[in-house]
């Protein structure tokens, strides 16, 4: 019997496979290229492509694809066959260095925000050498970036790679200035937790709202929800356990360290978490995870729902982003260490992060925005839309002591000045309780950004975290440069920390982020409360944000404007699908079902005459009113949405939708849900929450 991990990474052309299969000079040149110390010349690329092709074909591959992440938030791939005719018209396998490095998909068929017109079709994919090549379904997948003919990035991956470089440069400079000259580079590390729902395929197929929008647009709560707290981390259902076992096998073959799996809080909700890795790789792997979750569910007659809020009244799904920095020498910069110099470095990097988040909270909020997340943020399972940082009382007390003006009691003969980093010689990993209401929480040696939605790519949140952090570290490096002696550098670092805490302590909050008191307190502190996706998009046009992202080279102004346009257009487009789906379900099924119910009741009343039961009389009036109310509201929705969609400006249109159309849709939902709760089972046309959530 094969050992569980015997095939781990067998479908990845990783560094080990390259070292084994490439000639030594080729491998050495490859390593120089990866380390940004050389270029990938044509002979080297051809040699790598040849070895890669042979490796892939040995594993059953017939095709390859440049796998990329367009701005629609999904992944894209165009399969190309290895087979070509030779001069005698006989088939042979061909894959050159040029095929490996560059591809040419149709750029006009993807969101571009005006960077491409429909008739301007040319776009290019370029191999991202920082991420390993892998095989899925007998197709060799080559991770790439995606750019337009003019060289503008029209994907989510290229900006992430640029942000990693910017952060590496800034963080390495600060670490070196603090005395650690052995550090040659610093890279961000990311761990993405993936939450999802599973429901039976037969129920999914019967609901147009799930098929077209990924969420239920109406549905009364089941008699039981999550109030007994008996689903979370309970015994995994047999059918789901088989599904998870299959998932693990596939992910392990792809070298993905799928580590944690369990029942989540809501019924039919589950979670999969992977071990931390370099950010670009982790983002790629999370896309693979989402794809495999969806495809594998089909094998078990299930459907995997990745929407942030597929069911009302129970917890939605997020994608927590665990974030830290690692040096070339293997040190975690968010771990305090046990040496005074490391403690100062830890403090400085923590404070730099605090400064970054407090300076650009609206930008960070935008990075976690999607249409589905509007239904989740601020609910009982997700952090509020107000950005704050939870450091825990242990770390926060140390920082506040640094800026305290209160005199410290001292023993006879003790120096007046106290050690500003007293207590940091050892910080326990679990130095404080977790705060699940905090959007950004320090959890021992990393920050957990909890706002990201489950359906989202991890690219934008990590890109923005890297960018604002790089900006903050650059500011600090500018203050430290030119100081001659190391002890003076470290003294200055402490002063910088004190200054940051004085100016940015408003972002620190240890309390209940769900409380109304916090909303009021946050307003007093001047923290933004951006309630909707569409309003968050506006930050991309703010001068300080444009200056930040263009100054670091993450985007140029055309690329930034393009994202503004793409993100702004996504909101009315997505809600348009929901409105059309809702109206179709009402007109084709719900109203006819109500009419059938009325006919049944009317016939019962007529047959019984004066002896008609009170239930029949009362229910007839109730359903009649519900039918009238639903018809009136649905007609109003149709009219009002048509009028709103005439607004040309996507932001203005989106705001109208959020504040006028979405409340109307909620009123419609309330009517349908009330009808479902009293309708006869024979006349209600859709699977209920009880069916979908409790029949796994």
C-alpha positions in Angstrom: 0.0 0.0 0.0 1.3 3.4 -1.0 2.4 5.7 1.9 0.2 8.8 2.2 3.0 11.2 1.4 5.0 9.1 -1.0 3.7 11.0 -4.0 4.0 14.5 -2.3 5.0 17.0 -4.9 5.2 14.5 -7.7 3.2 16.8 -10.0 5.4 19.8 -9.5 8.5 20.6 -11.5 10.2 22.2 -8.5 13.8 23.0 -7.7 14.6 19.4 -6.8 13.2 18.1 -10.1 15.2 20.8 -12.0 18.4 20.0 -10.3 17.9 16.3 -11.1 17.0 16.8 -14.7 19.0 19.8 -15.9 22.7 19.8 -16.9 24.7 21.5 -14.1 25.6 24.7 -16.1 21.9 25.1 -17.0 20.8 24.6 -13.4 23.3 27.1 -12.1 22.2 29.7 -14.7 18.6 29.0 -13.7 19.5 29.6 -10.0 21.2 32.9 -10.9 18.1 34.0 -12.8 15.8 33.2 -9.9 18.1 35.1 -7.5 17.9 38.1 -9.9 21.7 37.8 -10.6 21.4 36.8 -14.3 19.1 36.5 -17.3 17.5 33.5 -18.9 19.1 33.3 -22.3 17.6 31.3 -25.1 19.8 28.2 -24.9 19.1 27.9 -21.1 15.4 28.4 -21.7 15.4 25.8 -24.5 17.2 23.3 -22.2 14.7 23.9 -19.3 11.8 23.6 -21.7 13.1 20.3 -23.1 13.6 18.8 -19.6 10.2 20.1 -18.5 8.4 18.6 -21.5 10.0 15.2 -21.0 9.1 15.3 -17.3 5.5 16.3 -18.1 5.0 13.7 -20.8 6.3 10.9 -18.5 3.3 11.9 -16.3 0.8 11.7 -19.1 0.7 15.3 -20.3 -0.2 16.0 -23.9 -0.8 19.8 -23.5 0.6 22.8 -21.7 -1.0 26.1 -20.7 0.1 29.6 -19.6 -1.9 29.9 -16.4 -2.7 33.5 -15.4 -4.9 35.6 -13.2 -6.9 38.2 -15.1 -8.7 41.1 -13.4 -12.0 39.2 -13.1 -10.5 37.5 -10.0 -10.5 34.0 -11.5 -7.8 32.1 -13.4 -7.5 31.6 -17.1 -5.8 29.0 -19.3 -5.5 28.2 -23.0 -4.3 24.7 -23.7 -1.6 24.1 -26.4 -0.7 20.6 -27.6 2.9 19.4 -27.5 2.3 17.6 -30.7 3.4 19.1 -34.1 4.0 17.6 -37.5 7.6 17.0 -38.6 8.9 17.5 -42.2 7.4 14.1 -43.1 4.1 15.1 -41.6 4.6 12.7 -38.7 3.7 13.7 -35.1 6.4 14.7 -32.7 6.5 16.5 -29.4 7.8 20.1 -29.5 8.2 22.6 -26.6 10.8 25.4 -26.9 12.1 28.0 -24.6 10.0 30.5 -26.4 6.8 28.5 -25.8 7.8 28.3 -22.1 8.5 31.9 -21.6 5.8 33.7 -23.6 2.2 33.1 -24.8 -0.4 35.2 -26.5 -4.0 35.0 -25.3 -6.7 37.4 -26.6 -6.4 40.4 -24.3 -9.6 42.0 -25.5 -11.7 39.2 -24.0 -10.7 40.0 -20.4 -11.4 43.0 -18.2 -8.9 45.8 -19.0 -10.6 49.0 -17.7 -10.0 50.7 -21.1 -6.4 49.6 -21.6 -7.6 47.4 -24.5 -10.3 48.0 -27.0 -12.3 45.1 -28.4 -10.4 45.3 -31.7 -7.1 45.4 -29.9 -6.7 41.8 -29.2 -3.0 41.2 -28.6 -1.8 40.4 -25.1 1.1 38.5 -23.7 1.7 36.0 -20.9 5.2 35.7 -19.4 6.5 32.9 -17.2 6.7 33.8 -13.5 9.9 32.1 -12.5 9.2 32.6 -8.8 6.4 30.0 -8.9 6.8 26.3 -9.8 5.3 24.7 -12.8 2.7 22.0 -12.1 0.4 19.4 -13.7 -3.4 19.3 -13.3 -5.5 16.9 -15.4 -2.6 16.0 -17.7 -2.0 19.6 -18.6 1.3 21.3 -17.7 0.5 24.6 -16.0 3.0 27.4 -16.3 2.3 30.3 -13.9 2.5 33.6 -15.8 1.8 37.3 -15.6 -0.5 38.9 -18.2 0.2 42.2 -19.9 -1.2 44.2 -22.8 0.5 44.9 -26.1 1.7 48.2 -24.6 3.2 46.4 -21.6 0.6 47.4 -19.0 -0.4 44.7 -16.5 -3.9 43.5 -16.9 -3.8 40.8 -14.3 -3.6 40.5 -10.5 -0.3 38.7 -10.4 2.2 41.2 -11.8 1.4 43.9 -9.2 2.0 41.3 -6.4 5.4 40.5 -7.8 6.3 44.2 -8.0 5.1 44.7 -4.4 7.2 41.8 -3.2 10.3 43.4 -4.8 9.4 46.8 -3.2 9.0 45.3 0.2 12.2 43.2 -0.1 14.2 46.4 -0.9 12.7 48.4 1.9 12.8 45.7 4.6 16.3 44.6 3.7 17.6 48.1 4.0 16.1 48.6 7.5 17.4 45.2 8.7 20.9 46.0 7.4 20.8 49.5 9.0 20.0 47.8 12.3 23.2 45.9 12.1 22.3 42.6 10.5 24.5 42.8 7.4 24.1 39.0 6.6 20.5 39.5 5.4 20.6 39.7 1.6 16.9 39.8 1.0 13.5 39.7 2.8 10.3 38.1 1.5 6.7 38.1 2.7 5.2 34.9 3.8 1.5 34.2 3.5 -0.9 31.5 4.8 -4.4 31.5 3.3 -7.3 29.8 5.1 -10.2 28.8 2.8 -13.8 28.5 4.0 -16.5 27.0 1.9 -19.9 25.4 1.9 -20.9 22.0 0.4 -24.5 21.2 -0.7 -26.0 18.4 -2.6 -25.9 18.8 -6.4 -29.6 18.0 -6.8 -30.6 21.0 -4.7 -28.2 23.3 -6.4 -29.6 22.4 -9.8 -33.1 23.4 -8.7 -32.1 26.9 -7.7 -31.3 29.5 -10.3 -30.0 31.9 -7.7 -27.3 29.5 -6.6 -26.5 28.6 -10.2 -26.2 32.2 -11.5 -25.1 34.2 -8.4 -23.5 31.7 -6.0 -25.9 32.7 -3.2 -29.5 32.3 -2.2 -31.5 35.5 -3.0 -34.2 34.3 -0.6 -34.8 31.5 1.8 -36.4 31.2 5.2 -34.2 30.1 8.1 -34.3 26.4 8.9 -35.8 25.5 12.3 -32.2 24.9 13.4 -29.2 27.0 12.5 -25.9 27.2 14.4 -27.4 28.2 17.8 -26.5 25.0 19.5 -22.8 25.4 18.3 -22.7 21.7 17.6 -21.3 21.8 14.1 -18.0 23.5 14.6 -15.1 21.0 14.6 -17.6 18.2 15.2 -17.2 14.8 13.6 -16.9 15.2 9.8 -19.7 13.6 7.9 -18.7 10.4 6.0 -19.4 11.8 2.6 -17.5 15.0 3.3 -14.6 13.0 4.8 -14.2 11.1 1.6 -14.3 14.3 -0.3 -11.6 15.8 1.9 -9.4 12.7 1.6 -9.6 13.1 -2.2 -8.8 16.8 -1.9 -5.7 16.1 0.3 -4.4 13.5 -2.1 -4.6 15.9 -5.1 -3.1 18.9 -3.2 -0.2 16.8 -1.7 0.7 15.6 -5.2 0.9 19.3 -6.2 3.2 20.0 -3.3 0.6 22.0 -1.4 0.8 21.6 2.3 -2.9 21.2 3.1 -2.6 21.0 6.8 -5.9 21.7 8.6 -9.5 20.6 7.7 -12.6 20.8 9.9 -16.3 21.6 10.1 -16.7 25.4 10.3 -19.3 27.2 12.5 -22.3 27.1 10.1 -24.1 23.9 9.1 -22.6 22.5 5.8 -19.6 24.9 6.1 -16.0 23.7 6.2 -12.5 25.0 6.2 -9.1 24.0 4.7 -5.9 25.8 5.7 -2.5 25.4 4.1 1.0 25.9 5.6 2.6 29.3 5.1 4.8 29.8 2.0 6.2 32.6 -0.1 3.4 35.0 -1.0 3.4 34.6 -4.8 3.4 30.8 -4.4 0.7 30.8 -1.7 -1.6 32.9 -3.9 -1.2 30.6 -6.8 -1.8 27.6 -4.6 -4.9 29.1 -3.2 -6.3 29.4 -6.7 -5.5 25.7 -7.2 -7.2 24.9 -3.9 -10.4 26.7 -4.9 -10.4 25.0 -8.4 -9.8 21.5 -6.9 -12.5 22.1 -4.3 -15.1 22.9 -6.9 -14.1 20.2 -9.4 -13.7 17.4 -6.8 -17.2 18.2 -5.3 -18.7 17.2 -8.6 -17.3 13.7 -8.2 -19.3 13.3 -5.0 -22.5 14.8 -6.4 -21.8 17.9 -4.3 -21.4 21.6 -5.1 -18.7 23.7 -3.4 -20.0 27.3 -2.7 -17.2 29.9 -2.3 -19.5 32.9 -2.1 -19.1 35.0 1.0 -22.7 34.7 2.1 -24.6 31.9 0.3 -27.1 31.6 3.1 -28.7 34.3 5.3 -28.9 34.0 9.0 -25.8 31.8 9.4 -22.1 32.5 9.2 -20.6 33.4 5.9 -17.1 32.4 4.5 -13.8 34.3 4.6 -10.3 33.8 3.5 -8.1 34.8 6.4 -4.7 36.0 5.3 -1.9 35.3 7.7 1.1 37.6 7.0 4.7 37.8 8.1 8.2 38.6 6.8 11.2 36.2 6.6 14.8 37.1 6.1 17.3 35.2 3.8 18.8 33.9 7.1 15.4 32.3 8.1 14.4 34.8 10.8 10.7 35.9 11.2 10.7 39.7 11.6 7.5 39.5 13.6 9.0 37.2 16.2 10.6 39.1 19.1 13.6 36.8 19.5 15.7 36.7 22.7 18.4 39.2 22.0 18.1 43.0 22.6 19.0 43.9 19.0 16.3 41.6 17.7 13.8 43.0 20.2 14.4 46.5 18.8 14.0 45.2 15.3 10.8 43.5 16.3 9.4 46.7 17.8 10.4 48.7 14.8 8.7 46.3 12.3 5.6 46.1 14.4 5.4 49.9 14.6 6.1 50.2 10.9 3.2 47.9 10.2 1.0 50.0 12.6 2.0 53.2 10.8 1.2 51.6 7.4 -2.2 50.4 8.3 -3.2 53.6 10.0 -2.0 55.8 7.1 -3.9 53.7 4.5 -6.8 52.0 6.2 -9.2 52.8 3.4 -6.9 51.3 0.8 -6.5 48.1 2.9 -10.3 48.0 3.3 -10.6 48.2 -0.5 -8.2 45.3 -1.0 -10.7 43.0 0.8 -13.7 44.3 -1.0 -15.9 42.3 -3.3 -19.7 42.3 -4.0 -20.2 39.2 -1.9 -18.3 40.5 1.1 -20.8 43.3 1.5 -23.1 40.7 3.0 -20.5 39.4 5.4 -18.4 42.2 6.8 -19.7 43.3 10.2 -21.9 40.2 10.6 -21.4 37.9 13.6 -18.7 35.9 12.0 -16.6 38.6 10.3 -14.8 41.7 11.4 -16.4 45.1 10.9 -15.7 47.3 7.9 -13.7 49.6 10.2 -10.0 48.9 10.1 -8.3 48.5 13.4 -5.3 46.5 14.8 -5.4 44.1 17.7 -1.9 43.7 19.2 -3.0 42.0 22.4 -2.6 43.6 25.8 0.9 42.2 26.3 2.5 44.0 23.2 0.2 47.0 23.4 1.1 47.6 27.1 4.8 47.6 26.1 4.3 50.1 23.4 2.2 52.4 25.5 4.7 52.2 28.3 7.3 53.6 25.8 5.3 56.8 25.4 4.0 57.0 29.0 4.7 60.3 30.8 4.0 58.7 34.2 7.1 58.3 36.3 8.2 54.8 37.1 8.8 53.8 40.7 12.4 52.9 41.2 14.4 51.3 43.9 17.2 53.2 45.7 20.2 53.6 43.5 18.3 52.6 40.3 18.7 54.7 37.2 15.8 57.1 36.4 15.4 55.9 32.8 13.6 52.6 32.5 14.3 50.1 29.7 11.7 50.9 27.0 11.6 47.4 25.8 11.5 45.7 29.2 9.6 42.4 29.0 10.5 41.7 25.3 13.4 39.4 26.1 10.7 36.7 25.9 7.2 37.1 24.4 5.2 33.9 24.7 3.7 32.9 21.3 0.2 32.9 22.7 0.7 36.1 24.8 -2.9 37.1 24.6 -6.4 35.8 23.7 -7.5 35.9 20.1 -9.8 38.7 19.0 -12.0 37.3 16.3 -13.7 40.7 15.8 -10.5 42.4 14.8 -9.8 43.0 11.1 -6.0 42.9 11.7 -4.8 40.9 14.6 -1.3 40.1 15.8 -1.2 36.4 16.7 2.2 35.8 18.2 4.5 36.0 15.2 2.3 37.2 12.3 -0.6 39.4 11.5 -3.9 37.9 10.5 -5.9 40.0 8.1 -9.4 38.6 8.5 -11.5 40.8 6.1 -10.8 39.0 2.8 -13.8 37.2 1.2 -13.7 33.5 0.5 -14.3 33.8 -3.2 -11.5 36.4 -3.7 -8.0 36.0 -5.0 -5.4 36.6 -2.3 -3.5 38.8 -4.8 -4.9 42.3 -4.0 -4.8 42.1 -0.2 -1.2 40.9 -0.2 -0.2 43.4 -2.8 -1.6 46.2 -0.7 -0.1 44.9 2.5 3.3 44.7 0.9 2.9 48.1 -0.7 1.9 50.1 2.4 4.4 48.2 4.5 7.2 49.0 2.0 6.2 52.7 2.1 6.4 52.7 5.9 9.8 51.0 6.0 11.2 53.4 3.4 10.1 56.3 5.6 11.9 54.7 8.6 15.0 53.8 6.5 15.3 57.5 5.5 15.4 58.5 9.2 18.0 55.9 10.0 20.4 56.4 7.1 23.5 58.5 7.8 23.8 57.6 11.4 27.3 56.5 12.0 27.3 54.3 15.1 25.1 51.2 15.5 24.1 52.1 19.1 22.9 55.4 17.8 20.9 53.7 15.1 19.2 51.5 17.6 18.5 54.5 19.9 17.0 56.3 17.0 14.9 53.3 16.2 13.4 53.4 19.7 12.6 57.1 19.1 10.9 56.3 15.8 8.8 53.7 17.5 7.7 56.2 20.2 6.8 58.7 17.5 4.8 56.2 15.5 2.8 55.1 18.6 2.0 58.7 19.5 0.8 59.5 16.1 -0.9 56.2 15.2 -2.3 54.7 18.4 -5.8 55.5 17.3 -5.7 52.3 15.1 -5.0 50.1 18.1 -8.2 48.5 19.6 -8.5 45.5 21.9 -12.2 45.5 22.5 -15.3 44.1 20.8 -15.4 45.2 17.1 -19.0 44.1 16.8 -20.3 46.6 19.4 -22.1 49.9 18.5 -19.8 51.6 21.0 -16.8 50.8 18.8 -18.5 52.4 15.8 -19.0 55.6 17.8 -15.5 55.4 19.2 -14.0 54.8 15.8 -15.7 57.8 14.4 -14.3 59.9 17.3 -10.8 58.6 16.4 -11.3 59.6 12.8 -11.2 56.0 11.5 -13.0 55.5 8.2 -16.1 53.3 8.1 -16.5 52.3 4.5 -19.7 50.2 4.4 -19.8 49.0 0.8 -17.6 47.6 -1.9 -18.6 50.3 -4.4 -17.6 53.1 -2.0 -14.3 51.4 -1.2 -13.3 51.5 -4.9 -13.1 55.3 -4.8 -9.9 55.2 -2.8 -8.0 54.2 -5.9 -8.4 57.7 -7.3 -7.2 59.5 -4.1 -4.0 61.4 -4.8 -2.1 59.9 -1.8 -2.9 56.4 -2.9 -2.0 57.1 -6.5 1.3 58.6 -5.3 2.0 55.6 -3.1 1.3 52.9 -5.7 3.0 54.6 -8.6 5.9 55.8 -6.5 6.7 52.2 -5.5 6.3 51.1 -9.1 3.4 48.7 -8.3 1.2 50.3 -10.9 1.5 53.1 -13.4 -1.4 55.6 -13.6 -3.0 53.9 -16.6 -3.0 50.6 -14.7 -4.4 52.1 -11.6 -7.2 53.9 -13.5 -7.9 50.6 -15.3 -8.5 48.8 -12.0 -10.7 51.7 -10.8 -12.9 51.2 -13.9 -12.9 47.4 -13.7 -13.8 47.3 -10.0 -16.4 50.0 -10.3 -18.1 48.2 -13.2 -18.2 44.9 -11.4 -20.7 46.0 -8.9 -23.6 47.0 -11.1 -22.8 44.1 -13.4 -23.0 41.6 -10.5 -26.1 43.1 -9.0 -27.7 43.1 -12.5 -27.3 39.3 -12.6 -28.9 39.0 -9.2 -31.8 41.3 -10.1 -32.6 39.5 -13.3 -32.3 36.1 -11.6 -34.6 37.2 -8.7 -37.2 38.6 -11.0 -37.1 35.5 -13.2 -37.6 33.2 -10.1 -40.5 35.4 -8.8 -42.3 35.5 -12.1 -41.8 31.9 -13.2 -42.1 30.1 -9.9 -42.9 32.1 -6.8 -46.0 34.1 -8.0 -47.4 31.0 -9.8 -46.9 29.0 -6.6 -48.8 31.6 -4.6 -51.6 31.5 -7.2 -51.8 27.7 -6.9 -51.9 28.0 -3.1 -54.7 30.6 -3.4 -56.6 28.3 -5.7 -56.3 25.4 -3.3 -57.4 27.6 -0.4 -60.3 29.2 -2.3 -61.6 25.8 -3.4 -61.4 24.5 0.2 -63.3 27.6 1.4 -65.9 27.2 -1.3 -66.3 23.5 -0.5 -66.7 24.0 3.2 -69.0 27.1 2.9 -69.8 28.7 6.2 -68.0 25.9 8.0 -64.7 26.7 6.4 -61.9 26.5 9.0 -60.4 29.7 10.3 -57.0 28.5 9.0 -58.3 28.5 5.5 -59.9 31.9 5.8 -56.9 33.5 7.5 -54.3 31.8 5.2 -56.3 32.9 2.1 -56.0 36.5 3.2 -52.4 36.2 4.2 -51.2 34.6 0.9 -53.4 37.0 -1.1 -51.6 39.9 0.6 -48.2 38.4 0.1 -48.9 37.8 -3.5 -50.0 41.5 -4.0 -47.0 42.8 -2.0 -44.5 40.6 -3.9 -46.0 41.6 -7.3 -45.8 45.3 -6.5 -42.3 45.1 -5.1 -41.0 43.1 -8.0 -42.4 45.5 -10.5 -40.9 48.4 -8.6 -37.5 46.6 -8.5 -37.7 46.0 -12.3 -38.5 49.7 -12.9 -36.1 51.2 -10.4 -33.2 49.1 -11.4 -33.7 49.9 -15.1 -33.7 53.6 -14.3 -30.6 53.3 -12.1 -28.7 51.4 -14.8 -29.1 54.4 -17.1 -26.5 56.3 -14.9 -23.3 56.2 -16.9 -20.9 56.8 -14.0 -20.3 53.3 -12.4 -19.5 54.7 -9.0 -22.7 56.8 -8.9 -24.7 54.0 -10.3 -23.3 51.6 -7.7 -24.1 53.8 -4.8 -27.7 54.1 -6.0 -27.8 50.4 -6.2 -26.4 49.9 -2.7 -28.6 52.4 -1.0 -31.8 52.1 -3.0 -32.0 48.8 -4.9 -30.4 46.5 -2.3 -32.9 47.5 0.4 -35.7 46.9 -2.1 -34.3 43.4 -2.8 -34.2 42.7 1.0 -37.9 43.8 1.3 -38.7 41.3 -1.5 -36.8 38.6 0.3 -38.7 39.2 3.4 -42.0 38.6 1.6 -40.8 35.4 -0.1 -39.3 34.1 3.2 -42.6 34.8 5.0 -44.5 32.9 2.3 -42.1 30.0 2.5 -42.6 29.7 6.2 -46.4 29.1 5.8 -46.7 27.7 2.3 -47.7 24.1 1.8 -44.7 21.9 1.0 -46.4 20.8 -2.2 -46.7 24.4 -3.5 -43.3 25.7 -2.6 -41.1 25.4 -5.7 -37.6 25.4 -4.3 -35.3 23.4 -2.0 -35.3 25.0 1.5 -32.5 25.8 3.8 -33.4 22.7 5.8 -32.9 20.6 2.7 -29.6 22.2 1.6 -27.9 22.6 4.9 -29.0 19.5 6.8 -29.0 16.7 4.2 -25.3 16.1 3.6 
